[in-house]
Amino acid sequence: MKKSKLKIMLILSVFLALAMILCIFIFKNPKDKQEYNIDKKEAKILEIENKKIYDISSSISKKGVTTKIKNISANPVRDITIDYVELDKDNKKLSNKQIPVDITLKKNEKALVSIIPAEYTETIDITGYRYKKEDYDIKVDLDNDEVAATKEDKKENEKIDSSEKYEILNIDNLIQMDKTNYKLEIKNKSDKNIGNIILKTAEKNQYGEYVSVTDISANTTLEAKGNIKMILSSSNENNKLEIVGYTYDDIGSKINIDVDLKANSADVVKN
């Protein structure tokens, strides 16, 4: 009888130990990221003008260096991040860094990426980049000629949708008044009251390259079918201003909408 009880206790102990190991494995390996195969050629959607930037110790370069990126794919590319390494005068690694590109690029569009180097940096080596495609995070490793893609499950209160039904603001009437100032009348085309309106404005230089993106708050609640007027300014008389997106709160539905006009998509978050 005692041997039988001992055997049962031993089996239960082994079962509990296996259950604990399984729980630890699940905890350390969440299923919210799922890898999937992607064609290497298809994944490489950026053309980068200067992958290596040298002689940064010079007084001019030390204030900041730039490189240019171009979307060579057929589709808009959003949420771009550039990966780079800072090297000292002996070509030793100082740090790994990333810099986000705050604008979605359509086919053949270019952006000027500005980097402020850390102290003692002599060379910047761009090692790769990341971007989002649908629900996937794509990583391109230029050094090792590798690509990877993971899918992250959105939280229950988040989703990415077509922007068509969320584009409720009429912002097509941006009028340039002088070299740097623009006037804009924003109209709420919907039957909803909206608040926390933030315009995403981008500047293009004389070469057609995006050089900066700025968020500008309307500082007001916009009633259904209502309108407001704003004055916007570019930082340089040679730059042209463009509205590339906006965010707002749908007060009645208690959701926040982030509309990307270039990608024709909207990030929707329930509050």
Phi, psi and omega in degrees: 000316180295320179297323179295316179296320180296322179295318180295317180296323179294318179296317179297322180296317178296318179298315179295321179296317178296321179297319179294318178298318179297317179297318179297318180298315180295319181296321182276345182232071181296152182266014180283349176242120181238123180281149174215157184280141177220141179294132185299317181293321179294326184286333183278090189256357182246139169256123184249125186292309180239103178282336176232132180241120187253174172054045182284346181290346177296150186299326182288311183293330185298335180286342181151143179237162182226156168220165182242141175238150181223135176280112181259009178266172182278340187250158175298144180241126184238164177053051180279138173227132179263129175263134178211163180240138175261130182240147179271187184295339177265011180065026176266142183291130174264318183192156169260133182221166177225149175224125180283148173253114194276016181228143172282135180251127172277178182306129177069004176281151183238154175223142175268121183256120180261134181235129174263110183286149176284168180299142179075006178283127178252328183222141171247126182245112178281115188261348181169190179201164179228156175197170179253139175226111187057238180262017186248145172260120182255133177238126178248118179260104184286327181296316184258004180054050181233153174229151178215151180221134177231148177250124179255129177290129177289151174296160184301332183264009181236147173199156173251131186223169170296142185280352188307311184279353180255353179279081186259000179256134173268109183232029184276349188259050176282118185241128179278126182266321177212205187295328185233345186256143180228150173245148184215134172251121180260126179244133175273109184278351188265176175263019183250148170274132183232152180222179178052047182282126178231122177272139173257110182252141180237149177247136175248135178279184184294345179263006179080018180260137175289130183244340180198157176226133182228138174267127181236122181277140176279345176055039178198162171265136182249116182287164178305132180065010181276173178213156176221159178244143181223153171248126180242153182225145172267159183277347184214138183293342178273351181266149176252140182267145182213139176265120186251355179174178177197159175236155176199161174258125170278102190298316183293319182271352181055051176229151175253131183244129175244105185265124175255104184290336181277327179266353184054043180226165179219132172269123185244124181233123176279130180280000000 
